[in-house]
Amino acid sequence: MDLRIFTEPQQGATYDDQLRLARTAEDCGFSAFFRSDHFLAMGQEGLPGPTDAWLTLGGLARETSTIRLGTLVTSVTFRHPGVLAITAAQVDQMSGGRVEFGVGAGWFKAEHSAYGLPFPSVRERFDLLEDTLEIATGMWRTPVGERFSYEGRTVTIEDSPALPKPTQQPHPPIIIGGHGKRRTPALAATFADEFNLAFPTIEDTIAQFARVDEACRTIGRDPSELVHSVALVACVGRDEAELRRRADAIGRDVGALRSQGLAGTPDEVVDCLGQWHERTGATRFYLQMLDMGDLAHTELVAAEVIPQLG
């Protein structure tokens, strides 16, 4: 079972805050440090303000050594597909091949309005997502010295040199997620190395994983080739007092966290992860750490949860 750290820096975190947590996660043995890609805080001011996800990953690529890095997930409405392919390839080079490419159609209209970004209809955003996946993988797979062209529903690429190339070949792992019942499973089956659900119920996870697996079989792909993962809020304490202190720090109710996330003592969290794995088949879990300054929280999970997972 693979545990990764997942953060929401738009809620209020500097680059240095993210670097400290990424280095702590690396030192503790977590396999990856992921962050959201948002430009507007939700439910609070988010001071001192947002940090660009891919600029941050470029910095972390040079200031960490082994931990994998990525977004969960980048909205394709933020960056032109050709430019995003260049950016991700460069950060992959900068990290020595440690980047993972999480992309989605986007959903948060307010952040688009706040920074003057177009926010098309759901159908158009999914068209753009499909075009982005076709363009990124097409550019990365095009042999050096050859040209890449593509005509999609939303974007046309003409005679591109398709450079630079990522270090990982044929390309960094691609992560797609979401609860859509038709296009999301189809895109995951076609393009993804990993399918992720963020903050779902076990029942919803079972149903959506089944749709993705069926989409794989429809195109002749073995569903076992796809990593199945879940992102859940983490809140762990050695005792009830420590647990409540951490829940209060992120403005959450302990009971709700226990029923909807990964919360409790280390032993409780191990049992919860076991239930998720047994019932859904998920093998990778992203632990959403909402208090990025609480490095001891990450250290506790590493010391008392990971060793029990085998």
Long-range contacts (C-beta under 8 A, 24 or more apart in sequence): 1-273, 1-277, 1-283, 1-284, 1-285, 1-309, 1-310, 2-31, 2-283, 2-284, 2-285, 3-30, 3-31, 3-284, 3-285, 3-287, 3-301, 3-305, 3-306, 3-309, 4-30, 4-31, 4-32, 4-33, 4-34, 4-68, 4-284, 4-285, 4-286, 4-287, 5-30, 5-32, 5-33, 5-34, 5-286, 5-287, 5-289, 5-298, 6-34, 6-35, 6-36, 6-72, 6-231, 6-286, 6-287, 6-288, 6-289, 7-33, 7-34, 7-35, 7-36, 7-288, 7-289, 7-292, 8-35, 8-36, 8-38, 8-288, 8-290, 9-35, 9-36, 9-50, 9-51, 9-56, 9-292, 10-36, 10-38, 10-39, 10-40, 10-41, 10-42, 10-46, 10-50, 10-51, 11-41, 11-42, 11-44, 11-46, 11-290, 12-41, 12-44, 12-45, 12-46, 12-47, 12-48, 13-51, 13-292, 14-48, 14-51, 15-51, 15-56, 15-59, 17-292, 17-293, 18-51, 18-56, 18-60, 18-292, 19-59, 19-60, 19-63, 20-292, 20-295, 21-289, 21-292, 21-295, 21-298, 22-60, 22-63, 22-64, 22-67, 22-69, 23-63, 23-64, 24-295, 24-298, 24-299, 25-67, 25-298, 26-64, 26-65, 26-66, 26-67, 28-298, 28-299, 28-301, 28-302, 28-303, 28-306, 29-302, 29-306, 30-67, 30-298, 30-302, 30-306, 31-67, 31-68, 32-67, 32-68, 32-69, 32-70, 32-100, 33-60, 33-64, 33-67, 33-68, 33-69, 34-69, 34-70, 34-71, 34-72, 34-100, 34-102, 34-286, 35-71, 35-72, 36-71, 36-72, 37-71, 37-73, 37-74, 37-75, 37-78, 38-108, 38-111, 39-78, 39-111, 39-114, 39-115, 40-108, 40-110, 40-111, 40-114, 40-115, 42-108, 54-79, 54-84, 54-87, 54-88, 54-91, 57-91, 57-95, 57-99, 58-90, 58-91, 58-94, 60-95, 61-91, 61-94, 61-95, 61-96, 61-98, 61-99, 62-94, 62-95, 64-95, 64-98, 66-98, 67-98, 68-98, 68-99, 68-100, 69-95, 69-98, 69-99, 69-100, 70-99, 70-100, 70-101, 70-102, 70-175, 71-101, 71-102, 71-103, 72-102, 72-175, 72-177, 72-196, 72-198, 72-231, 72-286, 73-102, 73-103, 73-104, 73-175, 73-176, 73-177, 73-196, 74-101, 74-102, 74-103, 74-104, 75-103, 75-104, 75-105, 75-106, 75-107, 75-108, 76-103, 76-104, 76-105, 76-106, 76-125, 76-128, 76-129, 76-132, 77-105, 77-106, 77-112, 77-117, 77-118, 77-119, 77-120, 77-125, 77-128, 78-106, 78-117, 80-155, 81-128, 81-131, 81-132, 81-135, 81-136, 81-155, 81-157, 82-135, 82-139, 82-155, 82-157, 82-160, 84-132, 84-136, 85-135, 85-136, 85-139, 85-140, 86-163, 86-164, 88-136, 88-166, 88-172, 89-139, 89-140, 89-164, 89-165, 89-166, 90-164, 92-166, 92-167, 92-168, 92-172, 93-164, 93-166, 93-167, 95-167, 96-167, 97-166, 97-167, 97-168, 97-172, 99-166, 99-168, 99-172, 100-172, 100-173, 100-174, 100-175, 100-194, 101-136, 101-171, 101-172, 101-173, 101-174, 101-175, 102-174, 102-175, 102-176, 102-177, 102-196, 103-129, 103-132, 103-133, 103-136, 103-174, 103-175, 103-176, 104-129, 104-176, 104-177, 104-178, 105-129, 105-178, 124-154, 126-180, 126-183, 126-187, 127-152, 127-153, 127-154, 128-153, 128-154, 128-155, 129-187, 130-183, 130-187, 131-155, 133-174, 133-176, 133-187, 133-190, 133-191, 136-171, 137-170, 137-171, 137-174, 137-191, 138-162, 140-165, 140-166, 140-170, 140-171, 141-170, 141-171, 175-229, 179-204, 179-208, 181-208, 181-211, 184-212, 185-211, 185-212, 185-214, 185-215, 186-215, 188-212, 188-215, 188-226, 189-215, 189-216, 189-218, 189-219, 189-221, 189-226, 190-219, 192-226, 193-225, 193-226, 193-227, 194-226, 194-227, 194-228, 194-229, 194-284, 195-226, 195-227, 195-228, 195-229, 196-229, 196-230, 196-231, 196-286, 197-229, 197-230, 197-231, 198-230, 198-231, 198-286, 199-231, 199-232, 199-233, 199-260, 199-261, 199-288, 200-230, 201-260, 202-275, 202-276, 202-279, 202-280, 205-230, 205-276, 205-280, 205-282, 206-279, 206-280, 209-280, 209-281, 209-282, 227-283, 227-284, 228-280, 228-281, 228-282, 228-283, 228-284, 229-282, 229-283, 229-284, 229-285, 229-286, 230-276, 230-280, 230-282, 230-284, 230-285, 230-286, 231-285, 231-286, 231-288, 232-260, 232-261, 232-262, 232-276, 232-285, 232-286, 232-287, 232-288, 233-257, 233-260, 233-261, 233-262, 233-263, 233-288, 233-290, 234-261, 234-262, 234-263, 234-269, 234-287, 234-288, 234-289, 234-297, 234-301, 235-261, 235-262, 235-263, 236-262, 236-263, 236-264, 236-265, 236-266, 236-269, 236-297, 236-300, 236-301, 236-304, 236-305, 237-264, 237-265, 237-300, 238-265, 238-266, 238-300, 238-304, 239-265, 246-291, 246-294, 246-297, 249-291, 249-294, 250-290, 250-291, 252-290, 261-288, 262-287, 266-300, 266-301, 266-304, 266-305, 266-308, 267-308, 269-301, 269-305, 270-305, 270-308, 270-309, 273-305, 273-309
